[in-house]
Amino acid sequence: MSFGRNPHVAKAEAAEQKALGARDAAACAQAWREAGHLWERAAERETDAKRRALYTAKAEAARTAADTPPV
């Protein structure tokens, strides 16, 4: 792990990819919820207000995606 980098960003992006590739609706929703949680953790660790707002918005979008059924 490198110093000064937010590790939760990469984890959240990986969770989003997992959600997009999920075959089961329950697995997809769970992966989106995990992505939302990780984006929230990334926002908590961020010192830059612009990036914090971006990560918070991504957390809300991930939770919204978890609540909507996949197409």
RODO-2510 file (C-alpha; in nm, 4 decimals, decimal comma):
residues 71
     n   res          X          Y          Z
     1     m     0,0000     0,0000     0,0000
     2     s     0,1327     0,3400    -0,0835
     3     f     0,1203     0,6261     0,1600
     4     g    -0,1067     0,9195     0,0911
     5     r    -0,3512     0,7288    -0,1284
     6     n    -0,7060     0,6453    -0,0367
     7     p    -0,7334     0,2645    -0,0565
     8     h    -1,1128     0,2674    -0,0424
     9     v    -1,1418     0,4237    -0,3874
    10     a    -0,9920     0,1196    -0,5604
    11     k    -1,1997    -0,1150    -0,3460
    12     a    -1,5180     0,0756    -0,4287
    13     e    -1,4410     0,0674    -0,8002
    14     a    -1,3800    -0,3082    -0,7770
    15     a    -1,7137    -0,3530    -0,5992
    16     e    -1,8863    -0,1579    -0,8770
    17     q    -1,7298    -0,3854    -1,1377
    18     k    -1,8438    -0,6860    -0,9363
    19     a    -2,1974    -0,5460    -0,9290
    20     l    -2,1990    -0,4882    -1,3035
    21     g    -2,0846    -0,8446    -1,3646
    22     a    -2,3209    -1,0129    -1,1184
    23     r    -2,5600    -1,2636    -1,2672
    24     d    -2,7954    -1,2805    -0,9703
    25     a    -3,0135    -0,9865    -0,8627
    26     a    -2,9353    -1,0432    -0,4951
    27     a    -2,5612    -1,0559    -0,5610
    28     c    -2,5876    -0,7413    -0,7700
    29     a    -2,7710    -0,5534    -0,4936
    30     q    -2,5229    -0,6714    -0,2320
    31     a    -2,2273    -0,5603    -0,4438
    32     w    -2,3850    -0,2170    -0,4989
    33     r    -2,4417    -0,1801    -0,1243
    34     e    -2,0801    -0,2751    -0,0600
    35     a    -1,9686    -0,0198    -0,3191
    36     g    -2,1808     0,2454    -0,1481
    37     h    -2,0248     0,1630     0,1870
    38     l    -1,6744     0,1807     0,0439
    39     w    -1,7428     0,5124    -0,1310
    40     e    -1,8667     0,6472     0,2017
    41     r    -1,5482     0,5321     0,3732
    42     a    -1,3429     0,6913     0,0965
    43     a    -1,5301     1,0180     0,1499
    44     e    -1,4595     1,0052     0,5248
    45     r    -1,0857     0,9754     0,4641
    46     e    -1,0694     1,2446     0,1966
    47     t    -0,9380     1,5890     0,2850
    48     d    -1,0231     1,7595    -0,0447
    49     a    -1,3818     1,8893    -0,0323
    50     k    -1,4373     1,8439    -0,4066
    51     r    -1,3354     1,4775    -0,3994
    52     r    -1,5309     1,4215    -0,0774
    53     a    -1,8457     1,5512    -0,2487
    54     l    -1,7766     1,3309    -0,5511
    55     y    -1,7319     1,0200    -0,3356
    56     t    -2,0466     1,0988    -0,1376
    57     a    -2,2429     1,1346    -0,4609
    58     k    -2,1063     0,8020    -0,5839
    59     a    -2,2100     0,6396    -0,2547
    60     e    -2,5653     0,7669    -0,2972
    61     a    -2,5736     0,6529    -0,6604
    62     a    -2,4525     0,3060    -0,5615
    63     r    -2,7211     0,2765    -0,2941
    64     t    -2,9835     0,3893    -0,5438
    65     a    -2,8603     0,1261    -0,7882
    66     a    -2,8886    -0,1358    -0,5141
    67     d    -3,2530    -0,0452    -0,4534
    68     t    -3,3543    -0,0496    -0,8201
    69     p    -3,3979    -0,3879    -0,9864
    70     p    -3,1514    -0,4738    -1,2647
    71     v    -3,2755    -0,4567    -1,6225
***
